[in-house]
Amino acid sequence: MKGLSRIAALSRAARWLIATNGISALGAGMVMPFLWIYLTEVRHLPTWVPAATLAIQAFAAVFGGLAYGALLDRLPYNVVVPLANVNAGVGTLLFAFAGQAWVAVAAAVVFGFGISGVGTAVRSAYGATTSTDQRETAYSADYGVLNVAMGIGVILGGVFAALAFLSPVGRYFLMYSIDAATFFVMAVATVRVLPNRAHQAERKRAGAVRGTYRAVLRSPSLLALLAVLLLSGLVSFGQFRAGLPGYLTQTGAITASGLSFAFAVNIILCAVVQFAVMPHLERFSRTLLVGASGVMFAACWAFVLLAGRHDGTTALVLATVAVILLSIGESLVVPLLTTLLNNAVGEDLRGRANALFSITLSTSAVIGPALAGALLSFGSGAVFVVVMIVLSAVATLLVLSLRRTLPAEQAEPVPETFDEMESAA
């Protein structure tokens, strides 16, 4: 397959990042759906604890992303990437001991700070260990592997949560310990495979100027890119587990089994698009494809609106079409925007730019459910769906601004790969 051959052509460091980040995603999938159940039904903590835990975790992630972004622009990748993974690993391991509310809150602070750093550091490391024309392959492969691994992790988590030979506390202790171990594995692996010489050489060529967040925010192209990301995330993955199932179930359009089918379609399509479709879209400009994703999101919500007015098989078919459109659009927008961002910045700003990318992504995932909760009660949910269609259209229009402000969709090709730079050093 063309996609697999392109992955094989990536640098050794990039391939290791894809593999170890996939292992980490598998661990995350094992525990991600169960935090509320674990804290309330297994640890018997009041419901405010998981609610506060999730909110504090999101808040800590903002500061974690900013801190690790600054570190990435100062320290080598083989220091910061392992540090972020150890940070996240310790945080998730603390949840295994969350028998009291203060332990759960402490775990949320440590994990939120670290997991945002992991996302920021890994995206930055891909940018530094691939040439300009390889980055799209790296980010697409990473996104596909993450979706597949997380899906497998969710299945394994369900199996582990039902193990008969362990107590309920013992089952979740094991699950969180495995999740922590996957972060520690990535930390050890990246110490060995992420050399720092290429990073240092680029910093020297840039005159060793230390970037600032203000410098990132002064760039019209990066601001436009982050705005597109915020709106795209808000109407897609920010709603996949909130507004979309909320609207379809409150109208009686589909049942819980129908939702399970939709989730399965999403996971499968995200992988198929990355490995089988993306390699054949290279002849199209990246901004054109990002704009097309906005059109797909708008069409998705139009089908959701139609599905809500039917039931049975008709509703399920319409909802499935909506999920297909959403999944394809989602699979395009994140890898392509990550590629555009990392092609547009130098090493002096790469860490901070990716930190703002991670924070924007997280913000969309927080605002999305909040917006759904606020609007689903109006007009039987139709008002919410119309707002999603409008925001999708605005995201598409913003791509035009992005296209105008980018100096070039493809930065000047890099004549050598990261492996070649390493051997030359």
ABEGO torsion letter per residue (X at the ends): XAAAAAAAABBAAAAAAAAAAAAAAAAAAAAAAAAAAAAAAAAGBBAAAAAAAAAAAAAAAAAAAAAAAAAAAABBAAAAAAAAAAAAAAAAAAAAABABAAAAAAAAAAAAAAAAAAAAAAAAAAAAABBAAAAAAAAAAAAAAAAAAAAAAAAAAAAAAABAABBAAAAAAAAAAAAAAAAAAAAAAAAAABBAAAAAAAAAAAGGBBBBAAAAAABAAAAAAAAAAAAAAAABAAAAABAAAAAAAAAGABBAAAAAAAAAAAAAAAAAAAAAAAAAAAABBAAAAAAAAAAAAAAAAAAAAAAAABBEAAAAAAAAAAAAAAAAAAAAAAAAAAAAAAAABBAAAAAAAAAAAAAAAAAAAAAAAAAAAAAAABGGGAAAAAAAAAAAAAAAAAAAAAAAABABABBBBBABBAAAAAAAX
